[in-house]
Amino acid sequence: MFKPLYWTITAEEIREYAAASGDFNPIHTDPDYAQKAGLKGCIAHGMLVMALGSRAIREWEAGDLTSYEARFQAMTYPDEPLVVKGSWMDEAAGKGSVTVQNEKGEIKMKGTFTVK
């Protein structure tokens, strides 16, 4: 198992990601709109959460990433403390798994990766 890594995605990072990606869906940047859409508030982009997983794989120095797949399980809110965990599924083949979850253990994203 890799060393767990801890991050918190801020509202500012979500706005920066919206600008970088061109995804200005107001559920990510407008709290009133997000609440009218039935959410507790703004949510992080799924791809931003997925990026935490790839960042962790790099920080774990697992190897050069050759494939990465993810499934989103739950919404991630700004300022929600997150932990990224990972482990080898088959180290000799460079295959591993990664999850992003909150402090309560709610899985936000599950993924698999391959490195060379």
Steps between C-alpha positions, in 0.01 A plus 500: 500500500619850419521778756161678517509860379272773630352790302217746517359648181412864555234711327783703346656185350161405358472844336855467365420156362184638335712765329768253393253240371238736360233319707306786653193297594359710788461197728876535545524875554164647605376383845146633446470323166641177647243509782217566255625192311451295818857493626630605843718752320761513227676177412847431365538388140538123477814540292651718772443219751645254250807724472564448873535130428754552223687750715519239776630236259777742402580584864511129588764467226319190376638547148407670174122493462387314187129460576257636754129435533262636760139470610338775700303383802388817681516877471793689648439836666741790549703489822414133556811326637597212271738209523645324196590136553660253267639151481651260254269248337793341314826685564701293251257603225486861625126481576355683797187651645426845638208641697405849610280518807402745768583475871177306563608233252254599226659397171508787251692322225641152435760444234754264356831584341790345317857627510816393322 
